[in-house]
Amino acid sequence: MSVLLDTGSTLSYVDPQMVDIIAQPLLATIDPAGNYVVNCAWHNAPGTIDITFNDRMTIRVPFKDFIWQTDQKGYCLLGVQPAEPEAVDYVFGNSILRGAYCELAFASFYLRMVLWGSQR
């Protein structure tokens, strides 16, 4: 899967089946605009969303960084939403990137991700 790392994007956009896997344990529902939303109580709950890369590294994003408050009373946006069906690349926005430290060397097209903070 090709992924665009986008620090300018608040949310992340991935395969709809992956979103369903993340959304089910959080009892997410789909709002009228088609966004996955969860009860805002999850924002302050202990726990993480764990994303594993090739069985080599797992980043753990705390719920407080993965669940975004909105103007909808009592509902928050899930930090990952379904990508458009015609999407070629998926997008990892701040909702996922907050769980890792990324270093990009433009000259050599090299990206290094390491665990952030207490995850090490």
DOMI-492188 format. One record per atom (N, C-alpha, C, CB): residue number from 1; atom name; x, y, z negated. Coordinates in Angstrom, 2 decimals. Atoms other than C-alpha are relative to their C-alpha. Glycine has a CB too. Layout:
% residues N
ATOM    i  at        x        y        z
ATOM  NUM  CA        X        Y        Z
...
//
This chain:
% residues 120
ATOM    i  at        x        y        z
ATOM    1   N     0.85    -1.17     0.00
ATOM    1  CA     0.00     0.00     0.00
ATOM    1   C     0.89     1.24     0.00
ATOM    1  CB    -0.96     0.00    -1.22
ATOM    2   N    -0.72    -1.26    -0.03
ATOM    2  CA     1.38     3.41     0.94
ATOM    2   C    -0.68     0.97    -0.96
ATOM    2  CB     0.04     0.58     1.44
ATOM    3   N     0.52    -0.93     0.99
ATOM    3  CA     1.01     6.04    -1.75
ATOM    3   C     0.69     1.34     0.14
ATOM    3  CB     0.18    -0.55    -1.43
ATOM    4   N    -0.50    -1.36     0.01
ATOM    4  CA     1.41     9.79    -1.61
ATOM    4   C     0.03     0.46    -1.45
ATOM    4  CB    -0.88     0.95     0.89
ATOM    5   N    -0.11    -0.55     1.35
ATOM    5  CA     2.69    11.24    -4.91
ATOM    5   C    -0.27     1.49     0.10
ATOM    5  CB     1.41    -0.29    -0.64
ATOM    6   N     0.45    -1.38    -0.18
ATOM    6  CA     0.89    14.57    -5.23
ATOM    6   C    -0.24     0.68    -1.35
ATOM    6  CB    -1.28     0.05     0.85
ATOM    7   N     0.15    -0.70     1.27
ATOM    7  CA     1.49    16.71    -8.31
ATOM    7   C    -0.99     1.15     0.09
ATOM    7  CB     1.35     0.52    -0.47
ATOM    8   N     0.99    -1.05    -0.17
ATOM    8  CA    -0.92    19.26    -6.86
ATOM    8   C    -1.43    -0.53    -0.04
ATOM    8  CB     0.23     0.70     1.30
ATOM    9   N     1.32     0.62     0.07
ATOM    9  CA    -3.82    16.81    -7.10
ATOM    9   C    -0.28    -0.44    -1.43
ATOM    9  CB    -0.11    -1.20     0.97
ATOM   10   N     0.35     0.37     1.37
ATOM   10  CA    -5.53    16.44   -10.46
ATOM   10   C    -0.33    -1.48    -0.09
ATOM   10  CB    -1.19     0.84    -0.50
ATOM   11   N     0.46     1.39     0.02
ATOM   11  CA    -7.15    13.11    -9.66
ATOM   11   C     0.84    -0.85     0.95
ATOM   11  CB    -1.48    -0.08     0.38
ATOM   12   N    -0.66     0.96    -0.89
ATOM   12  CA    -5.85    10.00    -7.91
ATOM   12   C    -1.07    -0.68     0.84
ATOM   12  CB     0.84    -1.05    -0.80
ATOM   13   N     0.96     0.61    -0.93
ATOM   13  CA    -7.51     8.31    -4.93
ATOM   13   C     0.59    -1.28     0.54
ATOM   13  CB    -0.34     0.98     1.15
ATOM   14   N    -0.51     1.32    -0.38
ATOM   14  CA    -7.08     4.59    -4.32
ATOM   14   C    -1.13    -0.85     0.56
ATOM   14  CB     0.65    -0.71    -1.21
ATOM   15   N     0.97     0.95    -0.54
ATOM   15  CA    -8.86     1.55    -2.88
ATOM   15   C    -1.22    -0.10    -0.92
ATOM   15  CB     0.66    -1.39     0.19
ATOM   16   N     1.21     0.06     0.82
ATOM   16  CA   -12.49     1.45    -4.06
ATOM   16   C    -0.07    -1.22    -0.92
ATOM   16  CB    -1.20     0.01     0.90
ATOM   17   N     0.00     1.19     0.86
ATOM   17  CA   -12.04    -2.11    -5.41
ATOM   17   C     0.87     0.20    -1.23
ATOM   17  CB     0.48    -1.23     0.78
ATOM   18   N    -0.86    -0.29     1.14
ATOM   18  CA    -9.20    -0.90    -7.62
ATOM   18   C    -0.70     0.92    -0.98
ATOM   18  CB     1.33     0.62     0.47
ATOM   19   N     0.75    -0.91     0.85
ATOM   19  CA   -11.39     1.90    -8.91
ATOM   19   C    -1.03    -0.79    -0.81
ATOM   19  CB    -0.71     1.11     0.84
ATOM   20   N     0.99     0.82     0.71
ATOM   20  CA   -14.10    -0.63    -9.79
ATOM   20   C     0.64    -0.78    -1.15
ATOM   20  CB    -0.67    -0.97     0.97
ATOM   21   N    -0.69     0.77     1.04
ATOM   21  CA   -11.57    -2.72   -11.76
ATOM   21   C     0.30     0.88    -1.21
ATOM   21  CB     1.30    -0.61     0.55
ATOM   22   N    -0.30    -0.93     1.09
ATOM   22  CA   -10.55     0.32   -13.80
ATOM   22   C    -1.30     0.50    -0.65
ATOM   22  CB     0.83     1.19     0.51
ATOM   23   N     1.24    -0.62     0.48
ATOM   23  CA   -14.11     1.68   -14.13
ATOM   23   C    -0.85    -0.93    -0.87
ATOM   23  CB    -0.82     0.46     1.17
ATOM   24   N     0.91     0.92     0.70
ATOM   24  CA   -15.89    -1.45   -15.40
ATOM   24   C     0.20    -0.03    -1.52
ATOM   24  CB     0.18    -1.38     0.54
ATOM   25   N    -0.14     0.06     1.46
ATOM   25  CA   -14.33    -1.72   -18.89
ATOM   25   C    -0.34     1.32    -0.70
ATOM   25  CB     1.41    -0.39    -0.35
ATOM   26   N     0.31    -1.32     0.57
ATOM   26  CA   -14.93     2.02   -19.41
ATOM   26   C    -1.48     0.35     0.18
ATOM   26  CB     0.87     1.08     0.64
ATOM   27   N     1.44    -0.18    -0.22
ATOM   27  CA   -18.62     1.61   -18.47
ATOM   27   C    -0.30     1.23     0.86
ATOM   27  CB    -0.73     0.12    -1.33
ATOM   28   N     0.16    -1.15    -0.89
ATOM   28  CA   -18.26     4.19   -15.71
ATOM   28   C    -1.26    -0.15     0.85
ATOM   28  CB     1.23     0.16     0.91
ATOM   29   N     1.13    -0.05    -0.93
ATOM   29  CA   -21.23     5.23   -13.62
ATOM   29   C     0.37     0.96     1.12
ATOM   29  CB    -1.33     0.46    -0.73
ATOM   30   N    -0.24    -0.89    -1.14
ATOM   30  CA   -21.43     7.08   -10.33
ATOM   30   C    -1.02     1.12    -0.05
ATOM   30  CB    -0.08    -0.77     1.35
ATOM   31   N     0.91    -1.15     0.08
ATOM   31  CA   -22.86    10.60   -10.47
ATOM   31   C    -0.59     0.30     1.38
ATOM   31  CB     0.74     1.25    -0.55
ATOM   32   N     0.63    -0.30    -1.30
ATOM   32  CA   -25.03    12.14    -7.69
ATOM   32   C     0.98     0.44     1.08
ATOM   32  CB    -1.03     1.08    -0.18
ATOM   33   N    -1.00    -0.42    -0.99
ATOM   33  CA   -21.90    13.54    -6.00
ATOM   33   C     0.89    -1.15     0.44
ATOM   33  CB     0.86     1.13    -0.56
ATOM   34   N    -0.80     1.17    -0.37
ATOM   34  CA   -20.39    10.03    -5.77
ATOM   34   C     1.28    -0.17    -0.80
ATOM   34  CB     0.34     0.09     1.44
ATOM   35   N    -1.18     0.10     0.86
ATOM   35  CA   -17.78    10.52    -8.52
ATOM   35   C    -0.23    -0.99    -1.14
ATOM   35  CB     0.37     1.37    -0.56
ATOM   36   N     0.07     0.88     1.16
ATOM   36  CA   -17.03     7.93   -11.17
ATOM   36   C     0.15     0.85    -1.25
ATOM   36  CB     1.11    -1.11     0.06
ATOM   37   N    -0.03    -0.75     1.25
ATOM   37  CA   -17.82     9.40   -14.59
ATOM   37   C    -0.12    -0.97    -1.17
ATOM   37  CB    -1.14     1.06    -0.05
ATOM   38   N     0.06     0.80     1.22
ATOM   38  CA   -17.45     8.04   -18.11
ATOM   38   C    -0.44     0.90    -1.15
ATOM   38  CB     1.37    -0.67    -0.31
ATOM   39   N     0.32    -0.74     1.21
ATOM   39  CA   -18.62     9.05   -21.55
ATOM   39   C     1.27     0.70    -0.48
ATOM   39  CB    -0.57    -0.94    -1.10
ATOM   40   N    -1.17    -0.77     0.41
ATOM   40  CA   -16.28    11.79   -22.80
ATOM   40   C     0.63    -0.53    -1.29
ATOM   40  CB    -0.38     1.44    -0.19
ATOM   41   N    -0.60     0.59     1.20
ATOM   41  CA   -15.73     9.82   -26.02
ATOM   41   C     1.26    -0.78     0.35
ATOM   41  CB    -1.01    -0.93    -0.71
ATOM   42   N    -1.20     0.72    -0.43
ATOM   42  CA   -13.18     7.81   -24.01
ATOM   42   C     1.23     0.90     0.03
ATOM   42  CB    -0.23    -0.61     1.38
ATOM   43   N    -1.13    -0.94    -0.09
ATOM   43  CA   -11.03    10.94   -23.67
ATOM   43   C     0.84    -0.02    -1.28
ATOM   43  CB    -0.52     1.43     0.25
ATOM   44   N    -0.71    -0.01     1.28
ATOM   44  CA   -10.11    10.79   -27.38
ATOM   44   C     0.25    -1.38    -0.57
ATOM   44  CB    -0.77     0.81    -0.99
ATOM   45   N    -0.17     1.36     0.50
ATOM   45  CA   -10.08     7.02   -27.73
ATOM   45   C     1.45    -0.45     0.15
ATOM   45  CB    -0.94    -0.97     0.76
ATOM   46   N    -1.34     0.56    -0.19
ATOM   46  CA    -6.83     5.14   -28.30
ATOM   46   C    -0.02    -0.95     1.20
ATOM   46  CB     0.49    -0.73    -1.29
ATOM   47   N    -0.07     0.93    -1.13
ATOM   47  CA    -5.69     3.13   -25.32
ATOM   47   C     0.61     0.65     1.21
ATOM   47  CB    -1.37    -0.53     0.33
ATOM   48   N    -0.66    -0.47    -1.22
ATOM   48  CA    -4.11     3.41   -21.91
ATOM   48   C    -0.57    -0.68     1.23
ATOM   48  CB     1.49    -0.24    -0.08
ATOM   49   N     0.20     0.63    -1.30
ATOM   49  CA    -4.67     2.72   -18.25
ATOM   49   C     1.38    -0.43     0.43
ATOM   49  CB    -0.70     0.98     1.06
ATOM   50   N    -1.31     0.54    -0.34
ATOM   50  CA    -1.80     0.45   -17.23
ATOM   50   C     0.07    -0.31     1.49
ATOM   50  CB     0.30    -1.28    -0.82
ATOM   51   N    -0.18     0.20    -1.43
ATOM   51  CA    -0.51     0.46   -13.66
ATOM   51   C     1.35    -0.66     0.20
ATOM   51  CB    -0.10     1.35     0.80
ATOM   52   N    -1.23     0.78    -0.18
ATOM   52  CA     2.05    -2.18   -12.68
ATOM   52   C     0.42     0.04     1.46
ATOM   52  CB    -0.20    -1.46    -0.46
ATOM   53   N    -0.59    -0.06    -1.33
ATOM   53  CA     4.35    -1.87    -9.69
ATOM   53   C     0.85    -1.25     0.23
ATOM   53  CB     0.85     1.28     0.18
ATOM   54   N    -0.77     1.19    -0.39
ATOM   54  CA     5.53    -5.17    -8.15
ATOM   54   C     0.49    -0.83    -1.19
ATOM   54  CB     1.19     0.42     0.83
ATOM   55   N    -0.38     0.76     1.20
ATOM   55  CA     5.65    -6.84   -11.58
ATOM   55   C     1.33     0.45    -0.59
ATOM   55  CB     0.07    -1.47     0.33
ATOM   56   N    -1.30    -0.47     0.48
ATOM   56  CA     8.74    -4.72   -12.30
ATOM   56   C    -0.12     1.13    -1.01
ATOM   56  CB     0.84     0.46     1.18
ATOM   57   N     0.16    -1.13     0.89
ATOM   57  CA     7.44    -1.63   -14.07
ATOM   57   C    -1.48     0.28    -0.21
ATOM   57  CB     0.71     1.24     0.56
ATOM   58   N     1.37    -0.37     0.32
ATOM   58  CA     4.22    -0.70   -15.81
ATOM   58   C     0.01     1.37    -0.65
ATOM   58  CB    -0.67    -1.05    -0.93
ATOM   59   N     0.16    -1.29     0.67
ATOM   59  CA     3.32     2.89   -16.55
ATOM   59   C    -1.34    -0.04    -0.72
ATOM   59  CB     0.07     1.20     1.02
ATOM   60   N     1.18    -0.02     0.84
ATOM   60  CA     0.78     3.48   -19.27
ATOM   60   C    -0.45     1.44    -0.18
ATOM   60  CB     0.28    -0.68    -1.38
ATOM   61   N     0.52    -1.35     0.08
ATOM   61  CA    -1.36     6.57   -18.99
ATOM   61   C    -1.05     0.04    -1.11
ATOM   61  CB    -0.60     0.46     1.39
ATOM   62   N     0.98    -0.09     1.08
ATOM   62  CA    -3.17     7.49   -22.23
ATOM   62   C    -1.35     0.50     0.54
ATOM   62  CB     0.50     0.94    -1.11
ATOM   63   N     1.34    -0.43    -0.43
ATOM   63  CA    -6.93     7.93   -21.88
ATOM   63   C    -0.10     1.52     0.04
ATOM   63  CB    -1.06    -0.58    -0.94
ATOM   64   N     0.13    -1.46     0.05
ATOM   64  CA    -6.54    11.60   -22.87
ATOM   64   C     0.58     0.68     1.24
ATOM   64  CB     0.69     0.54    -1.25
ATOM   65   N    -0.58    -0.55    -1.23
ATOM   65  CA    -4.44    12.16   -19.72
ATOM   65   C    -0.69    -0.53     1.25
ATOM   65  CB     1.47    -0.32     0.06
ATOM   66   N     0.61     0.67    -1.14
ATOM   66  CA    -6.56     9.94   -17.47
ATOM   66   C    -1.47     0.37     0.19
ATOM   66  CB     0.13    -1.49    -0.15
ATOM   67   N     1.42    -0.32    -0.04
ATOM   67  CA   -10.08    11.14   -18.28
ATOM   67   C    -0.14     1.52    -0.11
ATOM   67  CB    -0.80    -0.73    -1.15
ATOM   68   N     0.03    -1.45    -0.14
ATOM   68  CA   -10.90    14.71   -17.27
ATOM   68   C    -1.37     0.56    -0.35
ATOM   68  CB     0.38     0.41     1.42
ATOM   69   N     1.25    -0.64     0.40
ATOM   69  CA   -13.53    16.90   -18.90
ATOM   69   C    -0.55     0.85     1.13
ATOM   69  CB     0.22     0.86    -1.26
ATOM   70   N     0.70    -0.74    -1.06
ATOM   70  CA   -16.11    18.50   -16.63
ATOM   70   C    -1.07     0.88    -0.64
ATOM   70  CB    -0.63    -0.97     1.05
ATOM   71   N     1.11    -0.81     0.49
ATOM   71  CA   -19.07    20.82   -16.91
ATOM   71   C    -1.24    -0.84    -0.30
ATOM   71  CB    -0.35     1.08     1.02
ATOM   72   N     1.14     0.88     0.27
ATOM   72  CA   -21.43    17.83   -17.10
ATOM   72   C    -0.01    -0.37    -1.47
ATOM   72  CB     0.05    -1.28     0.90
ATOM   73   N     0.08     0.23     1.44
ATOM   73  CA   -22.56    17.56   -20.69
ATOM   73   C     0.16    -1.49    -0.33
ATOM   73  CB    -1.33     0.53    -0.56
ATOM   74   N    -0.22     1.36     0.47
ATOM   74  CA   -21.12    14.40   -22.25
ATOM   74   C     0.69    -0.92     0.99
ATOM   74  CB    -1.28    -0.58    -0.36
ATOM   75   N    -0.64     0.85    -1.00
ATOM   75  CA   -19.58    13.08   -19.04
ATOM   75   C     1.31     0.59     0.46
ATOM   75  CB    -0.93    -0.22     1.19
ATOM   76   N    -1.31    -0.39    -0.48
ATOM   76  CA   -15.99    13.19   -17.88
ATOM   76   C     0.33    -0.78     1.27
ATOM   76  CB     1.08    -0.23    -1.08
ATOM   77   N    -0.42     0.69    -1.23
ATOM   77  CA   -14.40    12.31   -14.55
ATOM   77   C     1.05    -1.05    -0.32
ATOM   77  CB     0.56     1.00     1.01
ATOM   78   N    -1.04     1.01     0.06
ATOM   78  CA   -12.47     9.11   -14.32
ATOM   78   C     1.16     0.52     0.83
ATOM   78  CB    -0.52    -1.40     0.52
ATOM   79   N    -1.17    -0.57    -0.65
ATOM   79  CA    -8.92    10.01   -13.29
ATOM   79   C     0.32    -0.60     1.35
ATOM   79  CB     1.16    -0.15    -0.88
ATOM   80   N    -0.20     0.63    -1.31
ATOM   80  CA    -9.08     7.72   -10.27
ATOM   80   C    -1.36    -0.11     0.68
ATOM   80  CB     0.70    -1.41    -0.14
ATOM   81   N     1.22     0.02    -0.79
ATOM   81  CA   -11.68     7.95    -7.54
ATOM   81   C     0.26    -0.77     1.28
ATOM   81  CB    -0.51     1.45     0.30
ATOM   82   N    -0.21     0.76    -1.24
ATOM   82  CA   -12.27     5.93    -4.36
ATOM   82   C     0.54     0.88     1.11
ATOM   82  CB    -1.30    -0.65     0.45
ATOM   83   N    -0.53    -0.70    -1.17
ATOM   83  CA   -10.20     7.01    -1.35
ATOM   83   C    -1.04    -0.09     1.11
ATOM   83  CB     1.36    -0.61     0.46
ATOM   84   N     0.88     0.04    -1.16
ATOM   84  CA   -12.03     7.80     1.85
ATOM   84   C     0.25    -1.29     0.77
ATOM   84  CB     0.22     1.24     0.92
ATOM   85   N    -0.18     1.28    -0.71
ATOM   85  CA   -12.63     4.63     3.93
ATOM   85   C     1.08     0.03     1.08
ATOM   85  CB    -1.29    -0.41     0.61
ATOM   86   N    -0.99    -0.09    -1.08
ATOM   86  CA   -10.39     5.89     6.74
ATOM   86   C     1.39     0.40    -0.49
ATOM   86  CB    -0.47     0.98     1.03
ATOM   87   N    -1.30    -0.43     0.55
ATOM   87  CA    -7.52     6.81     4.38
ATOM   87   C     1.11    -0.99     0.36
ATOM   87  CB    -0.09     0.16    -1.53
ATOM   88   N    -1.17     0.81    -0.33
ATOM   88  CA    -4.13     5.55     5.50
ATOM   88   C     0.87    -0.17    -1.24
ATOM   88  CB     0.81     0.63     1.16
ATOM   89   N    -0.78     0.02     1.24
ATOM   89  CA    -2.35     6.44     2.26
ATOM   89   C    -0.93     0.26    -1.17
ATOM   89  CB     1.14     1.06     0.04
ATOM   90   N     0.71    -0.33     1.22
ATOM   90  CA    -3.62     6.49    -1.27
ATOM   90   C     0.75     1.15    -0.67
ATOM   90  CB    -0.12    -1.23    -0.95
ATOM   91   N    -0.59    -1.16     0.66
ATOM   91  CA    -2.92     9.45    -3.56
ATOM   91   C     0.11    -0.27    -1.49
ATOM   91  CB    -0.84     1.29     0.27
ATOM   92   N    -0.20     0.00     1.45
ATOM   92  CA    -1.39     9.31    -7.02
ATOM   92   C     0.17     1.45    -0.40
ATOM   92  CB     1.26    -0.88    -0.42
ATOM   93   N    -0.04    -1.37     0.50
ATOM   93  CA    -2.21    12.66    -8.57
ATOM   93   C     0.45     0.02    -1.45
ATOM   93  CB    -1.37     0.68     0.15
ATOM   94   N    -0.44    -0.16     1.39
ATOM   94  CA    -1.55    13.97   -12.05
ATOM   94   C    -0.60    -1.01    -0.96
ATOM   94  CB    -0.33     1.38    -0.47
ATOM   95   N     0.63     0.96     0.90
ATOM   95  CA    -3.97    11.49   -13.59
ATOM   95   C     0.83    -1.26    -0.17
ATOM   95  CB    -1.38    -0.36     0.51
ATOM   96   N    -0.90     1.16     0.10
ATOM   96  CA    -1.42     8.73   -12.89
ATOM   96   C     1.43     0.46    -0.26
ATOM   96  CB    -0.06    -0.85     1.29
ATOM   97   N    -1.40    -0.43     0.11
ATOM   97  CA     1.84    10.67   -12.57
ATOM   97   C     0.38     0.48    -1.40
ATOM   97  CB     0.27     1.09     0.99
ATOM   98   N    -0.31    -0.41     1.37
ATOM   98  CA     1.56    11.92   -16.16
ATOM   98   C     0.59    -1.13    -0.83
ATOM   98  CB    -1.25     0.53    -0.69
ATOM   99   N    -0.53     1.15     0.72
ATOM   99  CA     2.56     8.42   -17.22
ATOM   99   C     1.42    -0.36     0.39
ATOM   99  CB    -0.88    -1.18     0.21
ATOM  100   N    -1.35     0.34    -0.46
ATOM  100  CA     5.94     8.48   -15.46
ATOM  100   C     0.80     1.28     0.23
ATOM  100  CB    -0.06    -0.84     1.29
ATOM  101   N    -0.91    -1.08    -0.38
ATOM  101  CA     8.94    10.68   -14.89
ATOM  101   C     0.49    -0.35     1.40
ATOM  101  CB     1.20     0.16    -1.04
ATOM  102   N    -0.38     0.25    -1.38
ATOM  102  CA     9.62    10.99   -11.16
ATOM  102   C     1.14     0.92     0.42
ATOM  102  CB    -1.20     0.18     0.94
ATOM  103   N    -1.12    -0.76    -0.55
ATOM  103  CA    12.83    12.08    -9.49
ATOM  103   C     0.04    -0.28     1.49
ATOM  103  CB     1.36    -0.37    -0.69
ATOM  104   N    -0.01     0.15    -1.44
ATOM  104  CA    12.89    12.71    -5.77
ATOM  104   C     1.22     0.70     0.57
ATOM  104  CB    -1.30     0.57     0.62
ATOM  105   N    -1.16    -0.56    -0.70
ATOM  105  CA    16.05    13.24    -3.73
ATOM  105   C    -0.40     0.16     1.46
ATOM  105  CB     1.28    -0.92    -0.14
ATOM  106   N     0.48    -0.26    -1.35
ATOM  106  CA    14.88    14.88    -0.51
ATOM  106   C     1.00    -0.39     1.07
ATOM  106  CB    -0.34     1.46     0.14
ATOM  107   N    -1.02     0.26    -1.03
ATOM  107  CA    18.17    14.48     1.36
ATOM  107   C     0.09    -1.48     0.35
ATOM  107  CB     1.36     0.49    -0.48
ATOM  108   N    -0.14     1.43    -0.25
ATOM  108  CA    18.23    10.71     0.97
ATOM  108   C    -1.33    -0.75     0.00
ATOM  108  CB     0.90    -0.61    -1.04
ATOM  109   N     1.33     0.62     0.04
ATOM  109  CA    14.45    10.06     0.80
ATOM  109   C    -0.08    -1.05    -1.10
ATOM  109  CB    -0.33    -0.62     1.36
ATOM  110   N    -0.06     0.93     1.12
ATOM  110  CA    14.95     8.40    -2.56
ATOM  110   C    -0.94     0.47    -1.10
ATOM  110  CB     1.46    -0.13    -0.53
ATOM  111   N     0.89    -0.28     1.11
ATOM  111  CA    12.34     8.23    -5.29
ATOM  111   C     0.31    -0.95    -1.13
ATOM  111  CB    -1.49    -0.11     0.42
ATOM  112   N    -0.20     0.83     1.19
ATOM  112  CA    12.96     7.00    -8.80
ATOM  112   C    -1.08     0.34    -0.99
ATOM  112  CB     1.42     0.20    -0.62
ATOM  113   N     1.01    -0.18     1.05
ATOM  113  CA    10.20     6.51   -11.35
ATOM  113   C     0.48    -0.74    -1.23
ATOM  113  CB    -1.41    -0.52     0.46
ATOM  114   N    -0.34     0.64     1.27
ATOM  114  CA    10.93     5.80   -14.98
ATOM  114   C    -1.13     0.27    -0.98
ATOM  114  CB     1.36     0.52    -0.56
ATOM  115   N     1.05    -0.17     1.00
ATOM  115  CA     8.70     5.42   -17.98
ATOM  115   C     0.21     1.30    -0.75
ATOM  115  CB    -0.02    -1.18    -0.98
ATOM  116   N    -0.03    -1.30     0.66
ATOM  116  CA     7.86     8.62   -19.79
ATOM  116   C    -0.20    -0.17    -1.50
ATOM  116  CB    -1.07     0.93     0.59
ATOM  117   N     0.20    -0.12     1.44
ATOM  117  CA     8.24     9.27   -23.50
ATOM  117   C     0.10    -1.32    -0.75
ATOM  117  CB    -1.32     0.60    -0.26
ATOM  118   N    -0.03     1.15     0.92
ATOM  118  CA     7.35     6.50   -25.95
ATOM  118   C    -0.24    -1.33     0.69
ATOM  118  CB    -1.02     0.19    -1.08
ATOM  119   N     0.27     1.25    -0.70
ATOM  119  CA     6.66     3.90   -23.24
ATOM  119   C     1.25    -0.87     0.14
ATOM  119  CB    -0.57     0.29     1.35
ATOM  120   N    -1.25     0.74    -0.24
ATOM  120  CA    10.33     2.89   -22.99
ATOM  120   C     0.23    -1.05    -1.04
ATOM  120  CB     1.17     0.93     0.03
//
